Amino acid sequence: MKVEKQENFRWRYQPKNKLDKELLLYIKEHPALTVTEMMLTALRSFWLPMAVIDSSNYEEPEKERIVKKCVETLLRQAESLQTKTSMESIGKISKENSNSKFNDSGLAGW
């Protein structure tokens, strides 16, 4: 059996804006999950579908299963946010925001 080589990933970030500071503090101090679990949950839910879709390492049924699980996770998060904030459903995203590969709706500039 072939043993796959492990990859190391290191990331260092010193937040300069209020929202990033709040986010990293929340991740660091979360009572139920470790920092690694928090980061991987977010990365997997948001970016894993794109990585899998573009990969030749997975058959179509496996790609669909992975993408579906990630979308379900993101939808549960959206529903949780709407419940906690009493926000109405946002509905569909406007066409102008759907043209780019990723749009953080300006959050990076805060």
N, CA, C and O atoms as CSV, one atom per row, in Angstrom:
chain,resi,resn,atom,element,x,y,z
A,1,MET,N,N,0.839,-1.181,0.000
A,1,MET,CA,C,0.000,0.000,0.000
A,1,MET,C,C,0.888,1.249,0.000
A,1,MET,O,O,1.808,1.368,0.809
A,2,LYS,N,N,0.605,2.157,-0.897
A,2,LYS,CA,C,1.398,3.378,-1.017
A,2,LYS,C,C,0.963,4.397,0.035
A,2,LYS,O,O,-0.223,4.687,0.188
A,3,VAL,N,N,1.944,4.929,0.752
A,3,VAL,CA,C,1.665,5.943,1.763
A,3,VAL,C,C,1.823,7.318,1.110
A,3,VAL,O,O,2.863,7.630,0.530
A,4,GLU,N,N,0.778,8.124,1.215
A,4,GLU,CA,C,0.838,9.464,0.640
A,4,GLU,C,C,1.663,10.387,1.525
A,4,GLU,O,O,1.578,10.345,2.753
A,5,LYS,N,N,2.450,11.207,0.879
A,5,LYS,CA,C,3.258,12.179,1.599
A,5,LYS,C,C,2.350,13.250,2.193
A,5,LYS,O,O,1.481,13.790,1.508
A,6,GLN,N,N,2.559,13.549,3.462
A,6,GLN,CA,C,1.770,14.599,4.108
A,6,GLN,C,C,2.279,15.965,3.684
A,6,GLN,O,O,3.481,16.173,3.525
A,7,GLU,N,N,1.357,16.883,3.505
A,7,GLU,CA,C,1.691,18.254,3.168
A,7,GLU,C,C,1.500,19.121,4.403
A,7,GLU,O,O,0.525,18.952,5.135
A,8,ASN,N,N,2.411,20.036,4.638
A,8,ASN,CA,C,2.263,21.003,5.722
A,8,ASN,C,C,1.730,22.306,5.157
A,8,ASN,O,O,2.119,22.737,4.072
A,9,PHE,N,N,0.853,22.913,5.895
A,9,PHE,CA,C,0.297,24.197,5.497
A,9,PHE,C,C,0.369,25.115,6.706
A,9,PHE,O,O,-0.226,24.839,7.748
A,10,ARG,N,N,1.086,26.184,6.559
A,10,ARG,CA,C,1.193,27.172,7.636
A,10,ARG,C,C,0.633,28.480,7.124
A,10,ARG,O,O,0.850,28.873,5.978
A,11,TRP,N,N,-0.090,29.139,8.003
A,11,TRP,CA,C,-0.710,30.409,7.642
A,11,TRP,C,C,-0.578,31.352,8.820
A,11,TRP,O,O,-0.914,31.007,9.953
A,12,ARG,N,N,-0.094,32.522,8.546
A,12,ARG,CA,C,0.024,33.537,9.590
A,12,ARG,C,C,-0.656,34.786,9.069
A,12,ARG,O,O,-0.441,35.208,7.933
A,13,TYR,N,N,-1.472,35.361,9.915
A,13,TYR,CA,C,-2.195,36.559,9.515
A,13,TYR,C,C,-2.365,37.451,10.730
A,13,TYR,O,O,-2.822,37.008,11.784
A,14,GLN,N,N,-1.999,38.692,10.575
A,14,GLN,CA,C,-2.190,39.673,11.633
A,14,GLN,C,C,-3.264,40.640,11.154
A,14,GLN,O,O,-2.997,41.509,10.324
A,15,PRO,N,N,-4.481,40.488,11.677
A,15,PRO,CA,C,-5.596,41.299,11.184
A,15,PRO,C,C,-5.378,42.787,11.419
A,15,PRO,O,O,-4.879,43.221,12.458
A,16,LYS,N,N,-5.775,43.544,10.405
A,16,LYS,CA,C,-5.629,44.990,10.491
A,16,LYS,C,C,-6.979,45.705,10.566
A,16,LYS,O,O,-7.040,46.906,10.829
A,17,ASN,N,N,-8.045,44.964,10.334
A,17,ASN,CA,C,-9.354,45.616,10.397
A,17,ASN,C,C,-10.234,44.961,11.460
A,17,ASN,O,O,-9.984,43.837,11.896
A,18,LYS,N,N,-11.245,45.677,11.851
A,18,LYS,CA,C,-12.112,45.286,12.970
A,18,LYS,C,C,-12.810,43.940,12.725
A,18,LYS,O,O,-12.857,43.099,13.622
A,19,LEU,N,N,-13.347,43.734,11.524
A,19,LEU,CA,C,-14.061,42.489,11.253
A,19,LEU,C,C,-13.144,41.273,11.278
A,19,LEU,O,O,-13.512,40.230,11.819
A,20,ASP,N,N,-11.958,41.397,10.697
A,20,ASP,CA,C,-11.027,40.270,10.729
A,20,ASP,C,C,-10.581,39.964,12.153
A,20,ASP,O,O,-10.428,38.799,12.518
A,21,LYS,N,N,-10.372,41.003,12.959
A,21,LYS,CA,C,-10.007,40.786,14.362
A,21,LYS,C,C,-11.122,40.047,15.094
A,21,LYS,O,O,-10.861,39.112,15.851
A,22,GLU,N,N,-12.353,40.465,14.869
A,22,GLU,CA,C,-13.511,39.810,15.505
A,22,GLU,C,C,-13.623,38.355,15.059
A,22,GLU,O,O,-13.876,37.470,15.877
A,23,LEU,N,N,-13.437,38.112,13.785
A,23,LEU,CA,C,-13.512,36.765,13.235
A,23,LEU,C,C,-12.460,35.854,13.853
A,23,LEU,O,O,-12.780,34.759,14.314
A,24,LEU,N,N,-11.223,36.295,13.864
A,24,LEU,CA,C,-10.153,35.449,14.385
A,24,LEU,C,C,-10.275,35.222,15.885
A,24,LEU,O,O,-9.930,34.149,16.379
A,25,LEU,N,N,-10.757,36.208,16.603
A,25,LEU,CA,C,-11.004,36.037,18.035
A,25,LEU,C,C,-12.096,34.987,18.266
A,25,LEU,O,O,-11.972,34.141,19.151
A,26,TYR,N,N,-13.156,35.048,17.471
A,26,TYR,CA,C,-14.244,34.068,17.574
A,26,TYR,C,C,-13.720,32.656,17.308
A,26,TYR,O,O,-14.031,31.722,18.047
A,27,ILE,N,N,-12.929,32.511,16.257
A,27,ILE,CA,C,-12.374,31.201,15.915
A,27,ILE,C,C,-11.466,30.699,17.035
A,27,ILE,O,O,-11.545,29.538,17.436
A,28,LYS,N,N,-10.623,31.561,17.523
A,28,LYS,CA,C,-9.661,31.187,18.558
A,28,LYS,C,C,-10.335,30.794,19.871
A,28,LYS,O,O,-9.868,29.889,20.563
A,29,GLU,N,N,-11.436,31.473,20.219
A,29,GLU,CA,C,-12.085,31.260,21.506
A,29,GLU,C,C,-13.345,30.389,21.442
A,29,GLU,O,O,-14.084,30.304,22.423
A,30,HIS,N,N,-13.592,29.749,20.311
A,30,HIS,CA,C,-14.799,28.929,20.186
A,30,HIS,C,C,-14.779,27.822,21.237
A,30,HIS,O,O,-13.779,27.119,21.377
A,31,PRO,N,N,-15.879,27.664,21.979
A,31,PRO,CA,C,-15.880,26.710,23.093
A,31,PRO,C,C,-15.935,25.238,22.679
A,31,PRO,O,O,-15.532,24.374,23.457
A,32,ALA,N,N,-16.419,24.936,21.486
A,32,ALA,CA,C,-16.626,23.532,21.139
A,32,ALA,C,C,-15.646,22.982,20.111
A,32,ALA,O,O,-15.429,21.771,20.056
A,33,LEU,N,N,-15.053,23.845,19.297
A,33,LEU,CA,C,-14.178,23.373,18.226
A,33,LEU,C,C,-12.791,23.991,18.349
A,33,LEU,O,O,-12.632,25.102,18.855
A,34,THR,N,N,-11.790,23.250,17.876
A,34,THR,CA,C,-10.432,23.786,17.863
A,34,THR,C,C,-10.296,24.770,16.697
A,34,THR,O,O,-11.149,24.825,15.812
A,35,VAL,N,N,-9.226,25.531,16.715
A,35,VAL,CA,C,-8.957,26.461,15.616
A,35,VAL,C,C,-8.880,25.697,14.299
A,35,VAL,O,O,-9.439,26.134,13.293
A,36,THR,N,N,-8.194,24.564,14.302
A,36,THR,CA,C,-8.071,23.759,13.078
A,36,THR,C,C,-9.434,23.293,12.590
A,36,THR,O,O,-9.719,23.369,11.395
A,37,GLU,N,N,-10.277,22.816,13.490
A,37,GLU,CA,C,-11.617,22.367,13.096
A,37,GLU,C,C,-12.443,23.523,12.528
A,37,GLU,O,O,-13.158,23.355,11.540
A,38,MET,N,N,-12.344,24.675,13.147
A,38,MET,CA,C,-13.088,25.847,12.661
A,38,MET,C,C,-12.623,26.240,11.262
A,38,MET,O,O,-13.439,26.478,10.371
A,39,MET,N,N,-11.326,26.304,11.082
A,39,MET,CA,C,-10.771,26.714,9.793
A,39,MET,C,C,-11.104,25.695,8.700
A,39,MET,O,O,-11.515,26.073,7.603
A,40,LEU,N,N,-10.929,24.413,8.996
A,40,LEU,CA,C,-11.191,23.398,7.983
A,40,LEU,C,C,-12.671,23.304,7.623
A,40,LEU,O,O,-13.010,23.072,6.462
A,41,THR,N,N,-13.553,23.482,8.604
A,41,THR,CA,C,-14.986,23.471,8.307
A,41,THR,C,C,-15.328,24.573,7.307
A,41,THR,O,O,-16.043,24.340,6.332
A,42,ALA,N,N,-14.812,25.770,7.560
A,42,ALA,CA,C,-15.081,26.899,6.662
A,42,ALA,C,C,-14.444,26.685,5.294
A,42,ALA,O,O,-15.091,26.897,4.268
A,43,LEU,N,N,-13.195,26.273,5.271
A,43,LEU,CA,C,-12.508,26.064,3.998
A,43,LEU,C,C,-13.148,24.953,3.184
A,43,LEU,O,O,-13.349,25.091,1.977
A,44,ARG,N,N,-13.464,23.860,3.846
A,44,ARG,CA,C,-14.088,22.745,3.119
A,44,ARG,C,C,-15.445,23.133,2.556
A,44,ARG,O,O,-15.745,22.850,1.396
A,45,SER,N,N,-16.260,23.776,3.370
A,45,SER,CA,C,-17.604,24.142,2.916
A,45,SER,C,C,-17.553,25.115,1.749
A,45,SER,O,O,-18.323,24.989,0.797
A,46,PHE,N,N,-16.658,26.076,1.818
A,46,PHE,CA,C,-16.633,27.161,0.833
A,46,PHE,C,C,-15.792,26.837,-0.394
A,46,PHE,O,O,-16.227,27.092,-1.517
A,47,TRP,N,N,-14.603,26.284,-0.209
A,47,TRP,CA,C,-13.683,26.111,-1.327
A,47,TRP,C,C,-13.528,24.688,-1.838
A,47,TRP,O,O,-13.141,24.499,-2.991
A,48,LEU,N,N,-13.816,23.681,-1.022
A,48,LEU,CA,C,-13.656,22.298,-1.476
A,48,LEU,C,C,-14.468,21.984,-2.737
A,48,LEU,O,O,-13.948,21.313,-3.629
A,49,PRO,N,N,-15.717,22.439,-2.845
A,49,PRO,CA,C,-16.448,22.137,-4.083
A,49,PRO,C,C,-15.722,22.624,-5.340
A,49,PRO,O,O,-15.697,21.924,-6.353
A,50,MET,N,N,-15.139,23.806,-5.277
A,50,MET,CA,C,-14.422,24.329,-6.437
A,50,MET,C,C,-13.181,23.494,-6.739
A,50,MET,O,O,-12.872,23.238,-7.902
A,51,ALA,N,N,-12.474,23.073,-5.703
A,51,ALA,CA,C,-11.281,22.250,-5.892
A,51,ALA,C,C,-11.640,20.897,-6.506
A,51,ALA,O,O,-10.936,20.402,-7.386
A,52,VAL,N,N,-12.731,20.306,-6.040
A,52,VAL,CA,C,-13.145,18.990,-6.530
A,52,VAL,C,C,-13.675,19.074,-7.956
A,52,VAL,O,O,-13.361,18.218,-8.784
A,53,ILE,N,N,-14.462,20.079,-8.248
A,53,ILE,CA,C,-15.021,20.246,-9.598
A,53,ILE,C,C,-13.902,20.350,-10.628
A,53,ILE,O,O,-14.005,19.787,-11.718
A,54,ASP,N,N,-12.833,21.068,-10.287
A,54,ASP,CA,C,-11.727,21.284,-11.214
A,54,ASP,C,C,-10.705,20.143,-11.221
A,54,ASP,O,O,-9.741,20.182,-11.986
A,55,SER,N,N,-10.906,19.144,-10.387
A,55,SER,CA,C,-9.936,18.059,-10.253
A,55,SER,C,C,-10.307,16.868,-11.139
A,55,SER,O,O,-11.481,16.560,-11.346
A,56,SER,N,N,-9.274,16.218,-11.647
A,56,SER,CA,C,-9.496,14.986,-12.420
A,56,SER,C,C,-9.363,13.747,-11.528
A,56,SER,O,O,-9.401,12.622,-12.027
A,57,ASN,N,N,-9.209,13.941,-10.227
A,57,ASN,CA,C,-9.020,12.830,-9.297
A,57,ASN,C,C,-10.326,12.195,-8.817
A,57,ASN,O,O,-10.295,11.220,-8.065
A,58,TYR,N,N,-11.461,12.729,-9.239
A,58,TYR,CA,C,-12.755,12.240,-8.765
A,58,TYR,C,C,-13.688,11.974,-9.937
A,58,TYR,O,O,-13.705,12.715,-10.920
A,59,GLU,N,N,-14.453,10.914,-9.814
A,59,GLU,CA,C,-15.490,10.613,-10.802
A,59,GLU,C,C,-16.679,11.541,-10.568
A,59,GLU,O,O,-16.835,12.080,-9.473
A,60,GLU,N,N,-17.496,11.728,-11.561
A,60,GLU,CA,C,-18.635,12.658,-11.462
A,60,GLU,C,C,-19.569,12.365,-10.288
A,60,GLU,O,O,-19.960,13.305,-9.596
A,61,PRO,N,N,-19.945,11.112,-10.026
A,61,PRO,CA,C,-20.831,10.864,-8.874
A,61,PRO,C,C,-20.210,11.302,-7.546
A,61,PRO,O,O,-20.906,11.822,-6.674
A,62,GLU,N,N,-18.891,11.089,-7.394
A,62,GLU,CA,C,-18.200,11.497,-6.170
A,62,GLU,C,C,-18.152,13.018,-6.068
A,62,GLU,O,O,-18.341,13.577,-4.988
A,63,LYS,N,N,-17.899,13.684,-7.188
A,63,LYS,CA,C,-17.893,15.151,-7.207
A,63,LYS,C,C,-19.252,15.688,-6.765
A,63,LYS,O,O,-19.336,16.593,-5.934
A,64,GLU,N,N,-20.306,15.120,-7.330
A,64,GLU,CA,C,-21.661,15.574,-6.999
A,64,GLU,C,C,-21.969,15.369,-5.514
A,64,GLU,O,O,-22.579,16.230,-4.881
A,65,ARG,N,N,-21.549,14.235,-4.962
A,65,ARG,CA,C,-21.786,13.948,-3.545
A,65,ARG,C,C,-21.055,14.964,-2.661
A,65,ARG,O,O,-21.634,15.482,-1.705
A,66,ILE,N,N,-19.811,15.245,-2.969
A,66,ILE,CA,C,-19.025,16.195,-2.185
A,66,ILE,C,C,-19.621,17.593,-2.279
A,66,ILE,O,O,-19.795,18.269,-1.265
A,67,VAL,N,N,-19.931,18.024,-3.493
A,67,VAL,CA,C,-20.501,19.364,-3.689
A,67,VAL,C,C,-21.830,19.485,-2.948
A,67,VAL,O,O,-22.093,20.505,-2.311
A,68,LYS,N,N,-22.660,18.463,-3.026
A,68,LYS,CA,C,-23.959,18.494,-2.338
A,68,LYS,C,C,-23.783,18.649,-0.829
A,68,LYS,O,O,-24.475,19.458,-0.211
A,69,LYS,N,N,-22.862,17.881,-0.225
A,69,LYS,CA,C,-22.632,17.988,1.222
A,69,LYS,C,C,-22.148,19.384,1.602
A,69,LYS,O,O,-22.558,19.927,2.628
A,70,CYS,N,N,-21.288,19.956,0.788
A,70,CYS,CA,C,-20.777,21.297,1.080
A,70,CYS,C,C,-21.886,22.340,0.966
A,70,CYS,O,O,-21.993,23.228,1.811
A,71,VAL,N,N,-22.702,22.236,-0.063
A,71,VAL,CA,C,-23.810,23.176,-0.230
A,71,VAL,C,C,-24.787,23.036,0.937
A,71,VAL,O,O,-25.282,24.042,1.445
A,72,GLU,N,N,-25.069,21.816,1.365
A,72,GLU,CA,C,-25.954,21.605,2.519
A,72,GLU,C,C,-25.387,22.278,3.766
A,72,GLU,O,O,-26.132,22.884,4.537
A,73,THR,N,N,-24.080,22.177,3.967
A,73,THR,CA,C,-23.444,22.821,5.120
A,73,THR,C,C,-23.592,24.334,5.048
A,73,THR,O,O,-23.920,24.980,6.043
A,74,LEU,N,N,-23.352,24.891,3.874
A,74,LEU,CA,C,-23.490,26.344,3.700
A,74,LEU,C,C,-24.943,26.793,3.899
A,74,LEU,O,O,-25.186,27.844,4.491
A,75,LEU,N,N,-25.899,26.014,3.415
A,75,LEU,CA,C,-27.310,26.362,3.594
A,75,LEU,C,C,-27.719,26.296,5.064
A,75,LEU,O,O,-28.475,27.144,5.539
A,76,ARG,N,N,-27.217,25.284,5.790
A,76,ARG,CA,C,-27.507,25.209,7.227
A,76,ARG,C,C,-26.943,26.428,7.952
A,76,ARG,O,O,-27.581,26.967,8.856
A,77,GLN,N,N,-25.753,26.857,7.558
A,77,GLN,CA,C,-25.145,28.035,8.173
A,77,GLN,C,C,-25.984,29.277,7.874
A,77,GLN,O,O,-26.217,30.100,8.759
A,78,ALA,N,N,-26.435,29.411,6.628
A,78,ALA,CA,C,-27.265,30.558,6.252
A,78,ALA,C,C,-28.575,30.552,7.042
A,78,ALA,O,O,-29.014,31.598,7.521
A,79,GLU,N,N,-29.199,29.380,7.180
A,79,GLU,CA,C,-30.439,29.284,7.953
A,79,GLU,C,C,-30.204,29.639,9.419
A,79,GLU,O,O,-31.029,30.311,10.037
A,80,SER,N,N,-29.095,29.196,9.966
A,80,SER,CA,C,-28.755,29.506,11.350
A,80,SER,C,C,-28.580,31.011,11.534
A,80,SER,O,O,-29.073,31.579,12.509
A,81,LEU,N,N,-27.889,31.650,10.613
A,81,LEU,CA,C,-27.694,33.101,10.679
A,81,LEU,C,C,-29.023,33.845,10.589
A,81,LEU,O,O,-29.253,34.808,11.321
A,82,GLN,N,N,-29.888,33.399,9.698
A,82,GLN,CA,C,-31.190,34.040,9.549
A,82,GLN,C,C,-32.018,33.885,10.811
A,82,GLN,O,O,-32.697,34.827,11.218
A,83,THR,N,N,-31.977,32.717,11.440
A,83,THR,CA,C,-32.718,32.481,12.673
A,83,THR,C,C,-32.184,33.333,13.814
A,83,THR,O,O,-32.959,33.961,14.535
A,84,LYS,N,N,-30.861,33.361,13.983
A,84,LYS,CA,C,-30.245,34.099,15.087
A,84,LYS,C,C,-30.426,35.608,14.969
A,84,LYS,O,O,-30.424,36.321,15.972
A,85,THR,N,N,-30.581,36.085,13.746
A,85,THR,CA,C,-30.688,37.532,13.539
A,85,THR,C,C,-32.096,37.963,13.156
A,85,THR,O,O,-32.334,39.146,12.911
A,86,SER,N,N,-33.026,37.026,13.101
A,86,SER,CA,C,-34.397,37.288,12.654
A,86,SER,C,C,-34.426,37.926,11.269
A,86,SER,O,O,-35.336,38.690,10.948
A,87,MET,N,N,-33.434,37.611,10.461
A,87,MET,CA,C,-33.344,38.137,9.102
A,87,MET,C,C,-34.238,37.323,8.180
A,87,MET,O,O,-34.331,36.100,8.292
A,88,GLU,N,N,-34.882,38.018,7.279
A,88,GLU,CA,C,-35.670,37.321,6.268
A,88,GLU,C,C,-34.720,36.684,5.267
A,88,GLU,O,O,-33.556,37.071,5.158
A,89,SER,N,N,-35.230,35.707,4.542
A,89,SER,CA,C,-34.419,35.052,3.524
A,89,SER,C,C,-33.943,36.072,2.496
A,89,SER,O,O,-34.712,36.922,2.049
A,90,ILE,N,N,-32.684,35.980,2.131
A,90,ILE,CA,C,-32.113,36.903,1.161
A,90,ILE,C,C,-32.589,36.574,-0.244
A,90,ILE,O,O,-32.696,37.461,-1.091
A,91,GLY,N,N,-32.872,35.319,-0.491
A,91,GLY,CA,C,-33.321,34.921,-1.819
A,91,GLY,C,C,-32.149,34.733,-2.758
A,91,GLY,O,O,-31.048,34.379,-2.337
A,92,LYS,N,N,-32.395,34.972,-4.028
A,92,LYS,CA,C,-31.357,34.764,-5.030
A,92,LYS,C,C,-30.365,35.914,-5.046
A,92,LYS,O,O,-30.694,37.051,-4.710
A,93,ILE,N,N,-29.149,35.590,-5.445
A,93,ILE,CA,C,-28.095,36.589,-5.571
A,93,ILE,C,C,-28.284,37.313,-6.903
A,93,ILE,O,O,-28.625,36.701,-7.915
A,94,SER,N,N,-28.059,38.612,-6.882
A,94,SER,CA,C,-28.251,39.384,-8.106
A,94,SER,C,C,-27.246,38.969,-9.175
A,94,SER,O,O,-26.156,38.492,-8.860
A,95,LYS,N,N,-27.615,39.151,-10.428
A,95,LYS,CA,C,-26.776,38.775,-11.564
A,95,LYS,C,C,-25.440,39.496,-11.537
A,95,LYS,O,O,-24.417,38.909,-11.889
A,96,GLU,N,N,-25.429,40.754,-11.128
A,96,GLU,CA,C,-24.176,41.523,-11.143
A,96,GLU,C,C,-23.134,40.939,-10.204
A,96,GLU,O,O,-21.939,41.086,-10.459
A,97,ASN,N,N,-23.544,40.285,-9.130
A,97,ASN,CA,C,-22.596,39.692,-8.189
A,97,ASN,C,C,-22.232,38.256,-8.546
A,97,ASN,O,O,-21.300,37.704,-7.962
A,98,SER,N,N,-22.934,37.640,-9.480
A,98,SER,CA,C,-22.672,36.244,-9.785
A,98,SER,C,C,-21.681,36.062,-10.931
A,98,SER,O,O,-21.322,34.926,-11.242
A,99,ASN,N,N,-21.229,37.132,-11.564
A,99,ASN,CA,C,-20.315,37.013,-12.696
A,99,ASN,C,C,-18.893,36.670,-12.287
A,99,ASN,O,O,-18.188,35.994,-13.036
A,100,SER,N,N,-18.457,37.114,-11.127
A,100,SER,CA,C,-17.080,36.856,-10.710
A,100,SER,C,C,-16.969,35.485,-10.059
A,100,SER,O,O,-17.959,34.925,-9.589
A,101,LYS,N,N,-15.750,34.952,-10.039
A,101,LYS,CA,C,-15.528,33.643,-9.435
A,101,LYS,C,C,-15.772,33.689,-7.928
A,101,LYS,O,O,-16.300,32.738,-7.350
A,102,PHE,N,N,-15.386,34.792,-7.299
A,102,PHE,CA,C,-15.640,34.980,-5.873
A,102,PHE,C,C,-15.875,36.451,-5.603
A,102,PHE,O,O,-15.152,37.316,-6.097
A,103,ASN,N,N,-16.886,36.716,-4.819
A,103,ASN,CA,C,-17.195,38.089,-4.440
A,103,ASN,C,C,-17.503,38.085,-2.941
A,103,ASN,O,O,-18.481,37.476,-2.508
A,104,ASP,N,N,-16.681,38.754,-2.163
A,104,ASP,CA,C,-16.901,38.773,-0.721
A,104,ASP,C,C,-17.828,39.913,-0.307
A,104,ASP,O,O,-17.914,40.250,0.874
A,105,SER,N,N,-18.508,40.494,-1.263
A,105,SER,CA,C,-19.457,41.585,-1.026
A,105,SER,C,C,-18.816,42.747,-0.269
A,105,SER,O,O,-19.483,43.443,0.497
A,106,GLY,N,N,-17.527,42.949,-0.488
A,106,GLY,CA,C,-16.840,44.072,0.121
A,106,GLY,C,C,-16.369,43.854,1.534
A,106,GLY,O,O,-15.847,44.788,2.144
A,107,LEU,N,N,-16.526,42.662,2.091
A,107,LEU,CA,C,-16.136,42.411,3.472
A,107,LEU,C,C,-14.632,42.568,3.707
A,107,LEU,O,O,-14.213,42.954,4.798
A,108,ALA,N,N,-13.819,42.270,2.688
A,108,ALA,CA,C,-12.368,42.362,2.866
A,108,ALA,C,C,-11.912,43.801,3.093
A,108,ALA,O,O,-10.839,44.030,3.652
A,109,GLY,N,N,-12.707,44.757,2.669
A,109,GLY,CA,C,-12.309,46.150,2.804
A,109,GLY,C,C,-12.697,46.797,4.111
A,109,GLY,O,O,-12.423,47.981,4.307
A,110,TRP,N,N,-13.325,46.063,5.013
A,110,TRP,CA,C,-13.807,46.668,6.273
A,110,TRP,C,C,-12.670,46.874,7.226
A,110,TRP,O,O,-12.875,47.370,8.334
